Protein backbone atom coordinates (compact mmCIF):
# COMPACT_ATOMS: atom_id res chain seq x y z
CA UNK A 1 0.00 0.00 0.00
CA UNK A 2 2.77 2.47 0.88
CA UNK A 3 4.37 1.91 -2.52
CA UNK A 4 1.08 2.64 -4.27
CA UNK A 5 0.69 5.85 -2.24
CA UNK A 6 4.24 6.87 -3.10
CA UNK A 7 3.58 6.21 -6.80
CA UNK A 8 0.42 8.34 -6.74
CA UNK A 9 2.24 11.14 -4.92
CA UNK A 10 5.00 11.16 -7.50
CA UNK A 11 2.44 11.34 -10.29
CA UNK A 12 0.62 14.24 -8.67
CA UNK A 13 3.80 16.24 -8.15
CA UNK A 14 4.95 15.62 -11.72
CA UNK A 15 1.53 16.39 -13.24
CA UNK A 16 1.42 13.09 -15.10
CA UNK A 17 -1.78 11.60 -16.41
CA UNK A 18 -2.41 7.95 -15.57
CA UNK A 19 -4.05 5.55 -18.01
CA UNK A 20 -4.25 1.82 -17.59
CA UNK A 21 -1.58 1.78 -20.29
CA UNK A 22 1.41 4.05 -20.79
CA UNK A 23 0.13 5.99 -23.80
CA UNK A 24 1.40 9.57 -23.76
CA UNK A 25 0.19 10.87 -27.12
CA UNK A 26 -2.53 9.91 -29.61
CA UNK A 27 -3.22 10.86 -33.20
CA UNK A 28 -6.61 11.26 -34.84
CA UNK A 29 -6.83 11.69 -38.58
CA UNK A 30 -7.01 10.16 -42.03
CA UNK A 31 -4.50 8.27 -44.17
CA UNK A 32 -1.84 10.93 -43.63
CA UNK A 33 -1.99 10.32 -39.89
CA UNK A 34 -2.12 6.58 -40.47
CA UNK A 35 1.09 6.78 -42.50
CA UNK A 36 -0.21 5.36 -45.78
CA UNK A 37 2.58 5.13 -48.33
CA UNK A 38 5.41 4.89 -45.82
CA UNK A 39 6.99 2.30 -43.57
CA UNK A 40 6.20 4.35 -40.46
CA UNK A 41 3.80 7.10 -39.48
CA UNK A 42 4.66 10.52 -38.10
CA UNK A 43 3.49 9.28 -34.68
CA UNK A 44 6.06 6.51 -34.72
CA UNK A 45 8.75 9.05 -35.56
CA UNK A 46 7.54 11.42 -32.82
CA UNK A 47 7.35 8.59 -30.32
CA UNK A 48 10.93 7.51 -31.07
CA UNK A 49 12.26 11.08 -31.04
CA UNK A 50 10.69 11.93 -27.69
CA UNK A 51 10.89 8.47 -26.09
CA UNK A 52 7.16 8.36 -25.38
CA UNK A 53 4.43 5.84 -26.20
CA UNK A 54 1.63 6.50 -28.66
CA UNK A 55 -1.61 5.24 -30.17
CA UNK A 56 -2.41 5.98 -33.81
CA UNK A 57 -6.11 6.23 -34.62
CA UNK A 58 -5.64 7.39 -38.20
CA UNK A 59 -7.99 5.78 -40.73
CA UNK A 60 -7.64 6.21 -44.46
CA UNK A 61 -10.46 7.83 -46.38
CA UNK A 62 -12.22 9.46 -43.44
CA UNK A 63 -13.60 12.98 -43.51
CA UNK A 64 -13.15 15.20 -40.45
CA UNK A 65 -16.74 14.48 -39.36
CA UNK A 66 -16.08 10.72 -39.08
CA UNK A 67 -12.74 11.36 -37.38
CA UNK A 68 -14.59 13.53 -34.87
CA UNK A 69 -17.09 10.73 -34.25
CA UNK A 70 -14.33 8.22 -33.48
CA UNK A 71 -12.53 10.76 -31.27
CA UNK A 72 -15.72 11.56 -29.36
CA UNK A 73 -16.18 15.24 -30.13
CA UNK A 74 -19.00 14.66 -32.60
CA UNK A 75 -21.87 12.47 -31.33
CA UNK A 76 -22.70 9.31 -33.28
CA UNK A 77 -26.49 9.51 -33.26
CA UNK A 78 -28.31 6.27 -34.01
CA UNK A 79 -31.76 4.69 -34.00
CA UNK A 80 -32.63 1.00 -34.01
CA UNK A 81 -34.93 -1.14 -36.07
CA UNK A 82 -38.08 -1.97 -34.06
CA UNK A 83 -36.99 0.76 -31.62
CA UNK A 84 -35.17 -1.61 -29.30
CA UNK A 85 -31.84 -3.27 -28.61
CA UNK A 86 -32.05 -7.03 -28.97
CA UNK A 87 -30.73 -9.07 -26.06
CA UNK A 88 -30.16 -12.34 -27.89
CA UNK A 89 -28.68 -11.08 -31.17
CA UNK A 90 -27.29 -8.04 -32.93
CA UNK A 91 -29.60 -5.15 -33.80
CA UNK A 92 -29.40 -3.33 -37.11
CA UNK A 93 -29.18 0.45 -37.03
CA UNK A 94 -32.12 2.10 -38.76
CA UNK A 95 -30.31 5.45 -38.85
CA UNK A 96 -26.86 6.91 -38.20
CA UNK A 97 -25.92 10.55 -38.73
CA UNK A 98 -22.30 9.96 -39.78
CA UNK A 99 -20.64 6.81 -41.13
CA UNK A 100 -18.26 5.81 -38.31
CA UNK A 101 -16.30 2.95 -39.90
CA UNK A 102 -15.13 2.33 -43.45
CA UNK A 103 -13.38 -0.54 -45.22
CA UNK A 104 -9.89 0.70 -44.33
CA UNK A 105 -9.97 -0.19 -40.64
CA UNK A 106 -11.22 -2.78 -38.15
CA UNK A 107 -14.83 -3.58 -38.97
CA UNK A 108 -16.08 -3.29 -35.40
CA UNK A 109 -15.43 -0.91 -32.51
CA UNK A 110 -16.17 -1.19 -28.81
CA UNK A 111 -18.20 1.43 -26.99
CA UNK A 112 -21.43 2.08 -25.13
CA UNK A 113 -24.88 3.61 -25.28
CA UNK A 114 -25.18 5.11 -21.80
CA UNK A 115 -24.45 2.08 -19.57
CA UNK A 116 -25.12 -0.52 -22.29
CA UNK A 117 -21.73 -1.70 -23.50
CA UNK A 118 -21.22 -3.45 -26.79
CA UNK A 119 -19.78 -3.17 -30.28
CA UNK A 120 -20.76 -1.48 -33.52
CA UNK A 121 -19.92 -3.53 -36.59
CA UNK A 122 -19.88 -2.49 -40.24
CA UNK A 123 -21.71 -4.61 -42.82
CA UNK A 124 -20.42 -4.77 -46.39
CA UNK A 125 -20.96 -6.62 -49.62
CA UNK A 126 -19.03 -9.86 -49.96
CA UNK A 127 -18.19 -9.05 -53.56
CA UNK A 128 -17.22 -5.44 -52.79
CA UNK A 129 -16.08 -4.81 -49.24
CA UNK A 130 -15.68 -1.09 -49.99
CA UNK A 131 -19.46 -0.70 -50.11
CA UNK A 132 -21.09 -0.20 -46.70
CA UNK A 133 -24.50 -1.87 -46.33
CA UNK A 134 -25.12 -0.59 -42.81
CA UNK A 135 -24.16 -1.14 -39.20
CA UNK A 136 -25.27 -3.40 -36.35
CA UNK A 137 -24.98 -3.08 -32.58
CA UNK A 138 -24.26 -6.12 -30.42
CA UNK A 139 -24.84 -5.50 -26.71
CA UNK A 140 -22.84 -7.26 -24.00
CA UNK A 141 -24.73 -9.53 -21.57
CA UNK A 142 -28.25 -8.16 -21.97
CA UNK A 143 -30.90 -10.29 -20.24
CA UNK A 144 -33.83 -8.74 -22.07
CA UNK A 145 -34.60 -6.40 -24.95
CA UNK A 146 -34.20 -2.71 -24.16
CA UNK A 147 -36.66 -0.20 -25.69
CA UNK A 148 -34.86 2.72 -27.38
CA UNK A 149 -37.56 4.83 -29.01
CA UNK A 150 -35.59 8.05 -29.36
CA UNK A 151 -32.23 8.77 -30.95
CA UNK A 152 -29.37 7.32 -28.89
CA UNK A 153 -25.70 8.28 -28.79
CA UNK A 154 -22.96 5.66 -29.12
CA UNK A 155 -19.61 6.64 -27.61
CA UNK A 156 -16.51 4.73 -28.65
CA UNK A 157 -14.35 3.18 -25.94
CA UNK A 158 -11.14 4.79 -27.19
CA UNK A 159 -12.86 8.19 -27.26
CA UNK A 160 -13.42 7.98 -23.51
CA UNK A 161 -10.14 6.30 -22.71
CA UNK A 162 -7.88 8.84 -24.43
CA UNK A 163 -9.86 12.08 -24.20
CA UNK A 164 -7.29 13.63 -21.84
CA UNK A 165 -4.15 12.38 -23.57
CA UNK A 166 -1.81 14.61 -25.60
CA UNK A 167 -3.36 14.79 -29.06
CA UNK A 168 -2.36 15.47 -32.64
CA UNK A 169 -5.15 16.09 -35.15
CA UNK A 170 -4.47 15.79 -38.87
CA UNK A 171 -7.87 15.96 -40.52
CA UNK A 172 -9.53 17.65 -43.47
CA UNK A 173 -7.70 16.39 -46.52
CA UNK A 174 -10.76 14.33 -47.56
CA UNK A 175 -13.25 17.14 -46.87
CA UNK A 176 -14.85 19.43 -49.41
CA UNK A 177 -12.94 22.71 -49.40
CA UNK A 178 -15.07 24.80 -51.70
CA UNK A 179 -16.68 27.97 -50.36
CA UNK A 180 -17.83 27.84 -46.75
CA UNK A 181 -17.02 24.12 -46.45
CA UNK A 182 -13.67 25.05 -44.90
CA UNK A 183 -15.53 26.33 -41.84
CA UNK A 184 -17.23 22.95 -41.43
CA UNK A 185 -13.81 21.32 -41.20
CA UNK A 186 -12.78 23.95 -38.66
CA UNK A 187 -15.95 23.32 -36.64
CA UNK A 188 -15.40 19.54 -36.66
CA UNK A 189 -11.88 19.99 -35.32
CA UNK A 190 -13.14 22.48 -32.73
CA UNK A 191 -15.70 19.90 -31.57
CA UNK A 192 -12.86 17.45 -31.03
CA UNK A 193 -10.97 20.00 -28.96
CA UNK A 194 -14.05 20.89 -26.92
CA UNK A 195 -14.44 17.20 -26.00
CA UNK A 196 -10.90 16.92 -24.65
CA UNK A 197 -10.00 16.94 -20.98
CA UNK A 198 -7.96 19.78 -19.51
CA UNK A 199 -4.63 18.01 -19.97
CA UNK A 200 -5.29 17.40 -23.65
CA UNK A 201 -6.56 20.95 -24.20
CA UNK A 202 -3.16 22.16 -23.02
CA UNK A 203 -1.32 19.60 -25.15
CA UNK A 204 -2.77 19.35 -28.63
CA UNK A 205 -1.63 20.23 -32.15
CA UNK A 206 -3.59 20.72 -35.35
CA UNK A 207 -1.53 20.00 -38.45
CA UNK A 208 -2.01 21.84 -41.74
CA UNK A 209 -3.40 20.12 -44.80
CA UNK A 210 -0.83 19.33 -47.48
CA UNK A 211 -1.44 19.78 -51.17
CA UNK A 212 -0.38 16.85 -53.32
CA UNK A 213 1.67 16.42 -56.44
CA UNK A 214 2.63 19.58 -58.30
CA UNK A 215 1.21 18.25 -61.58
CA UNK A 216 -2.34 18.89 -60.34
CA UNK A 217 -2.16 20.87 -57.08
CA UNK A 218 0.34 23.58 -58.05
CA UNK A 219 0.07 27.20 -56.95
CA UNK A 220 -2.76 28.78 -58.92
CA UNK A 221 -4.82 25.60 -59.23
CA UNK A 222 -8.24 25.35 -57.58
CA UNK A 223 -6.99 22.59 -55.30
CA UNK A 224 -4.07 24.69 -54.09
CA UNK A 225 -6.28 27.74 -53.55
CA UNK A 226 -8.83 25.78 -51.54
CA UNK A 227 -6.22 24.06 -49.37
CA UNK A 228 -4.53 27.40 -48.71
CA UNK A 229 -7.87 28.89 -47.62
CA UNK A 230 -8.52 25.99 -45.28
CA UNK A 231 -5.06 26.28 -43.72
CA UNK A 232 -5.59 30.02 -43.23
CA UNK A 233 -8.84 29.30 -41.38
CA UNK A 234 -7.17 26.63 -39.23
CA UNK A 235 -4.26 28.93 -38.37
CA UNK A 236 -6.58 31.79 -37.43
CA UNK A 237 -8.78 29.48 -35.36
CA UNK A 238 -6.18 27.45 -33.44
CA UNK A 239 -3.31 29.92 -33.10
CA UNK A 240 -0.19 28.50 -31.53
CA UNK A 241 -1.71 25.00 -31.54
CA UNK A 242 -1.58 25.08 -35.36
CA UNK A 243 1.54 23.60 -36.97
CA UNK A 244 2.19 24.39 -40.63
CA UNK A 245 3.76 21.12 -41.72
CA UNK A 246 2.93 21.90 -45.35
CA UNK A 247 5.14 24.99 -45.40
CA UNK A 248 7.93 23.15 -43.58
CA UNK A 249 7.86 20.20 -45.97
CA UNK A 250 8.07 22.50 -48.99
CA UNK A 251 10.76 24.93 -47.91
CA UNK A 252 12.94 23.36 -45.21
CA UNK A 253 12.54 19.59 -44.88
CA UNK A 254 14.75 18.55 -47.76
CA UNK A 255 17.67 20.55 -46.35
CA UNK A 256 17.10 19.48 -42.72
CA UNK A 257 17.18 15.87 -43.96
CA UNK A 258 20.53 16.68 -45.65
CA UNK A 259 19.19 15.65 -49.04
CA UNK A 260 20.24 17.10 -52.36
CA UNK A 261 17.09 18.28 -54.17
CA UNK A 262 16.60 16.88 -57.64
CA UNK A 263 15.67 19.17 -60.55
CA UNK A 264 12.11 17.87 -60.16
CA UNK A 265 12.15 18.71 -56.44
CA UNK A 266 13.22 22.26 -57.22
CA UNK A 267 10.46 22.56 -59.81
CA UNK A 268 7.93 21.29 -57.26
CA UNK A 269 9.11 23.84 -54.69
CA UNK A 270 8.70 26.65 -57.23
CA UNK A 271 5.08 25.55 -57.62
CA UNK A 272 4.61 25.71 -53.82
CA UNK A 273 4.33 21.93 -53.57
CA UNK A 274 6.08 19.30 -51.50
CA UNK A 275 9.19 17.95 -53.28
CA UNK A 276 8.52 14.71 -55.08
CA UNK A 277 11.36 13.02 -53.20
CA UNK A 278 9.00 12.98 -50.20
CA UNK A 279 5.96 11.58 -52.01
CA UNK A 280 4.83 7.97 -52.38
CA UNK A 281 2.01 8.81 -54.79
CA UNK A 282 0.02 11.90 -55.75
CA UNK A 283 -0.93 12.67 -52.15
CA UNK A 284 0.72 10.48 -49.52
CA UNK A 285 4.23 10.78 -48.18
CA UNK A 286 6.86 8.08 -48.46
CA UNK A 287 8.95 6.96 -45.50
CA UNK A 288 11.30 9.94 -45.82
CA UNK A 289 8.35 12.31 -45.91
CA UNK A 290 6.82 10.98 -42.71
CA UNK A 291 10.24 10.92 -41.05
CA UNK A 292 10.85 14.58 -41.88
CA UNK A 293 7.36 15.61 -40.75
CA UNK A 294 7.57 13.59 -37.55
CA UNK A 295 10.95 15.02 -36.58
CA UNK A 296 9.66 18.53 -37.22
CA UNK A 297 6.56 18.01 -35.05
CA UNK A 298 8.69 16.40 -32.33
CA UNK A 299 10.85 19.53 -32.26
CA UNK A 300 7.72 21.68 -32.00
CA UNK A 301 6.65 19.65 -28.96
CA UNK A 302 10.09 20.11 -27.40
CA UNK A 303 10.02 23.85 -28.03
CA UNK A 304 6.61 24.08 -26.37
CA UNK A 305 8.06 22.54 -23.22
CA UNK A 306 5.84 19.48 -23.13
CA UNK A 307 8.87 17.27 -22.59
CA UNK A 308 11.02 17.71 -19.52
CA UNK A 309 14.62 16.80 -20.20
CA UNK A 310 15.87 14.06 -17.90
N, C-alpha and C positions, 0 to 999 in steps of 0.2 A: 504493500500500500504506500509506504513512504517513497518508493521509487516512482510510482505513478504520480504522486503529488509533486515530486521534484520535476518530473517531465512536464507536467502541466504548467508549473511555475516558470520553467524555462521558456515554454512556448508563449506564455503571456508576456513575459519581459522582452521577448524578441519579436513580438507581433506576428508570429507565424499562424497560418491558417491550417487546421487539422482536417484532413479527409481520412477515410478509412483506406486510402492508398496515398502514395507520396506525390501525386500529380501537383505540379506547381503552376503550369500554364496550359491552356487549351486553345485550340483554334477552331473557329466556325467559318465555313465558307464553301466554295464550289471546287471545281477541279484544280484551280490554281493553289488553293490551300491544301488540297489532297496531295498535290505533287505530280499530277498526271504529266507524263512525258519525261520524267527524270527518275533517277534511282533513289532519290531521297527528297523529302519535302522541306520547305523552309523551317517547319517546326522541328524536324530532326536536326537541322543545322543549328538552329537557335539553342535547342536542348544541349547539344554537344558543346557549343561555344560557351554557354553559361553554366554548364554542369547542373542542369535541373531536369526534372522529369516532365513529360508532356502527354497530352491526349489530342489526337487529330480527328476532328469531326467533319472534315471536309468531304463533300460528296459531289461528284461531277454532275453537271447539268442542272443544278438547282438554281432557282432564282432567289433573290434575297428574302422573299416572303416565306418560302419553304425553309430556308436556313433559319429564319427567325422562329418558325414553328418548332424546329428541332431544338433550338437553343432555349426556347421557353418564353421569349419576349412577345411572340405573337400567338394568341390562343388557337389551338386546333379545335374548332367547333364541329361537333358531329351529332347526328341523330341516327336512331336505329330502326331497322325494319321491325314492324309490329310494336314499336315503341317500348321495347324491353330488351334487357340483356339476358341471354339464355344461360342457364346454369349448366346444362349438360353438354352444350356444344358451342361452337363459335357463332357470333352474331354478325350479319353483314351490315355495314354502314349504309344507311339510306341517303345520307348527305355528309359531305365534308367541305369546309370552306376553302381549304388549301391542300393540295396534294403533298403529303408529308414524306413519302418514300418513293424513289424511282428505281429503275433497273440497275443503277450503278452502285448499289450499296446492299447491306443486309436487308432481306425482305421482311423482317419483322423487328419491332422495337418494343422494349419494355416500358411500362408507365402505369398511370392510374387515372381513373375518373373518380375524383374525391377519394374515398377510402377503398374503392374497388380496384385492386391491382390486376394487371393482366398484360397482354401484348396486342399490338396492332400489326396485322400482317397484310402485305400487298398481294393482290391476285393479278395474274397476268396470263396472256395466251401462251399455250404450250408451243405453238409454232412461231410466236413472236413475243419474246419475253420483254421487249421494250414497250409493249402496249399494256397499259394498266387497265384492268377490268373493274377494279374497285378495291375495297379494303374490308377486313373483318376484325372483330375484337373478340379475343378469347380471355375470359375472366379466370382468375385463379380461385379455386376452392369455393365456388358459390354453391350453396345448398338449395337455393330456389331462384326462380326467375325474378329479376329486379325491374319494376316499371320505370322507364325513363321517357316521359312524354315530351319534355322540353329539350331544347338543345343542351348538350353536355359538353364539357371541356376535357380533353385528354391531355395530360401533361407527361412528357417523356421523362424517364428515370434520370437520364444523364443531364437533362435540363435542371432538375432539382439538385443533383449531386454536385454539379460544377458551377453553379450560379455565382459563387463568390470566389472563384479561382481567377488568377490573371488570365486575360483573354485577348486574343488577336482575332479581328474580324476582317475577312477578305471576301467581300460579297458585292455583287452588282454587275459583274461581267455579263451574265446571262439575262439581265433585265432589259426591258425597252428603255431607250435613252432619249427618245424624241420628245420635244416639248417639255411639258410639266412632269413627265414620267421620272425625271431625275429626282424630283422631290419625294416621290413614292419610295425610291430606293433609300433616300436619306431618312424618311420616316420609319422604314422597316429596321434600319440599323439603330435608330434612336430607340425604338421599342425594345431592341435587344439590350441596349445599355440601361434603359429604365428598369428592366427585370433584374439586373445584376445586384448582388449584395454590395455593401460598402467597400469591401476590400477590392473587389473586381472593378468597381467604378473608379477607384484610384489607380488601377493598374490594367488599363486596356489600351489597345491601339487599333485604329482603323486604317487599313492599307488602301492606297489609291488603286484605281483600276488601270490596267495596262492595255494600251492598244497593241494590236498584233502586227503581223508582217507588213513591211513597208509597201509591198506591192498593192495592197488594198486599203490600208489604214494609215496612209501617209498624211502629213500635215496639209490641210486643205480639203481632205475627203470628208464626207458626212460622218463617217465612223469616228474619225479623229476629232472632229468638232464636238460631237455628242459626248464622247468620253472626256474631253477637256472640260466641258460644261459640268458634267457629273462630278469630276474631281474638284472643280472650283466650289461646288455646293458642299461637298464633303469637307473640304478644308475650312470653309467658312463656318460650318456647323460644329465641327469637332475640334477645332483649334489645335492645341499642342498634343492632342491625342491622335491627330492625323499624321500619317507617315507617307511621304510621296516617293514610294518605291519606283514608280514609273520614271520620274525624273532622274533618280539615282541610276537606274539601270541603263538609261540612255547615255548619260553624260559622264559618269564616273566609274561604273562597275568594271568596265573592261580594263581600266588602268589600275584600279585597286587589286584586281585579280592578276596583275602583271602579265596581261595578254597583249599581243601585238594585233591591233585591229586589221582585218583584211580590207581590201578595197570595197567589198560589199558592205562590211560593217560601217565604214566611213560614209558610204552612200545612205545607209539606213539612218545613221545619226543625223545627217543633213535633213532627212525627211521627218525628224523628230520621232523616230521609232527605235525600238530596242534592237541593238545589233544582232544580226542573224546568228552569230556565234553562240548566242544564249538561247536560241529557239530550237525546240524539238519539231514543231510544226508551225502552222500559221498563227497560233495563239499561245500554246503552252511552252513553258521553259524546258530546256534540257537540264541535265544534272548540274552543269556549270551555272546556269541561270538561277536555279534554286539555291545553290551554294552562295552565290554572290548576294542574292536578296536576303537570305537567312543571316549571313554575317553582318550585313548592313543593319537589319532590324535588331540583331543581338547588341550591336554597338549603341543603337538608339536606347535600348533598355538599360544598358550600363550608364549611359550619359544621364538618364533620368533618375539614376540612383536606386533603382529597384533591387539591384544586387549589391550586397555588402561584401566587400573584399575580405577574404579570410586572412 
